[in-house]
Amino acid sequence: YCSNRPCALYAVRALYHESKSDEPERHSTEELHALNLTPTISSALFPRFSPNGEFLVFLSAKSAVDSGVHNATNSLHRIDWPTDRKLYRSSKIYDIIPVVMCAEEGCFPGLYCTTIHNNPWLSDNCTMIISSIWHSCEVLLSVNVLR
């Protein structure tokens, strides 16, 4: 797997859902459409829903995709998930941790991580723990994704 290749997040409605009877309802595959959730960004990977389902957070290697540089600085993004479960192609993508192109001495050097843990959330539903490389050390970052 090479993270400097374009990738996107898609949403597709499930074929089956619970019906009022004990039998699952089956819907036609003609009703299924893959909706690109990230058409405005060239890289979107490792999506994680917040525990309360209110938003989707994902990592992006856009700077690597756009430049071809392996292991370039990453960015972290959020999409608010609709409570009515109706997805829209124009969902706004919020930048949580932007790409750091040139870090100042002693400041945050940028996000350098290869994944987001399966369950990165603290009990407040909006803070996640992410591991990253900070110069020559691996560090844990506490990130409030709503700020």
C-alpha positions in Angstrom: 0.0 0.0 0.0 1.3 3.4 -0.9 -0.2 6.4 0.8 0.8 8.9 -1.9 -1.8 7.7 -4.3 -5.2 9.4 -4.7 -8.0 7.9 -2.6 -11.4 8.9 -1.5 -14.2 8.1 1.0 -17.5 6.8 -0.4 -20.8 6.1 1.3 -23.3 3.5 0.1 -26.6 2.6 1.7 -26.8 -0.9 3.0 -29.0 -3.4 1.1 -30.6 -4.8 4.2 -32.3 -3.1 7.1 -34.5 -4.2 10.0 -38.1 -4.3 9.2 -41.1 -4.3 11.6 -41.3 -8.0 11.2 -38.3 -10.2 12.1 -37.4 -10.6 8.4 -34.9 -8.1 6.9 -36.1 -6.0 4.1 -34.2 -6.3 0.8 -34.0 -3.2 -1.4 -33.1 -3.1 -5.1 -29.5 -2.6 -6.0 -30.8 0.1 -8.4 -31.4 2.3 -5.4 -27.7 2.1 -4.5 -25.3 4.9 -5.4 -21.8 5.4 -4.3 -21.5 8.9 -3.0 -18.0 10.4 -2.9 -17.8 12.2 0.4 -14.4 13.8 -0.4 -14.5 15.1 -4.0 -12.6 18.2 -3.1 -9.5 16.5 -1.6 -7.2 14.1 -3.4 -6.6 11.8 -0.4 -8.9 10.5 2.3 -8.2 7.4 4.4 -8.7 5.8 7.8 -12.3 7.1 8.5 -13.5 7.0 12.1 -17.0 7.8 13.3 -17.3 9.6 16.6 -18.9 7.4 19.3 -22.2 9.4 19.1 -22.2 9.2 15.2 -22.3 13.0 14.8 -19.2 13.3 12.6 -16.7 11.3 10.6 -13.0 12.1 11.0 -10.4 11.0 8.5 -6.7 11.3 7.7 -5.4 12.8 4.5 -2.1 12.4 2.7 -3.0 15.1 0.2 0.5 16.7 0.4 2.0 13.4 -0.5 -0.5 12.7 -3.3 -0.1 16.2 -4.8 3.8 16.2 -4.6 4.6 12.5 -5.0 6.8 12.7 -1.8 6.5 9.6 0.4 5.6 10.2 4.0 4.9 13.9 3.6 3.0 15.7 6.4 -0.6 14.6 6.8 -3.7 16.5 7.7 -6.8 15.6 9.7 -10.4 16.4 8.6 -14.0 16.2 9.8 -17.3 15.8 8.0 -20.5 16.4 10.1 -22.7 13.4 9.7 -26.4 14.3 9.1 -28.8 13.3 11.8 -31.4 12.5 9.2 -28.9 10.1 7.6 -29.3 11.8 4.2 -25.9 12.3 2.6 -25.1 15.3 0.4 -22.4 15.6 -2.2 -21.7 19.1 -0.9 -20.9 18.2 2.7 -18.3 20.6 4.1 -14.9 19.2 5.0 -13.4 20.9 8.1 -9.7 21.1 8.5 -8.8 19.9 12.0 -5.0 19.7 11.7 -3.8 21.4 8.5 -0.6 20.5 6.7 2.4 22.2 8.2 4.7 23.2 5.4 7.4 24.9 7.3 7.4 24.5 11.1 8.9 27.1 13.3 11.6 26.1 15.8 10.1 24.3 18.8 6.6 24.3 17.3 4.3 21.5 16.1 6.1 20.0 13.1 3.0 18.6 11.4 1.0 15.4 11.6 3.1 12.3 10.6 1.1 9.2 11.3 0.3 6.1 9.3 -3.1 5.2 10.7 -5.8 6.2 13.2 -6.4 3.7 15.9 -9.6 1.7 15.7 -11.1 3.4 18.8 -9.2 6.7 19.3 -12.0 8.5 21.2 -12.2 9.8 24.8 -15.5 9.8 26.6 -16.4 13.3 25.6 -17.1 12.1 22.0 -15.0 14.9 20.5 -11.4 14.3 21.6 -9.3 11.7 19.9 -5.8 10.3 20.6 -3.5 10.1 17.6 0.1 8.9 17.5 2.5 10.9 15.4 6.2 11.4 14.9 7.6 14.6 16.3 11.2 15.1 15.1 12.8 11.8 16.2 10.2 10.7 18.8 6.8 9.0 18.6 4.2 11.1 20.5 0.6 10.9 21.5 -1.5 13.9 20.5 -4.8 14.8 22.1 -7.0 16.5 19.4 -10.4 18.1 20.0 -12.0 17.7 16.6 -14.7 20.3 17.2 -12.3 23.3 17.6 
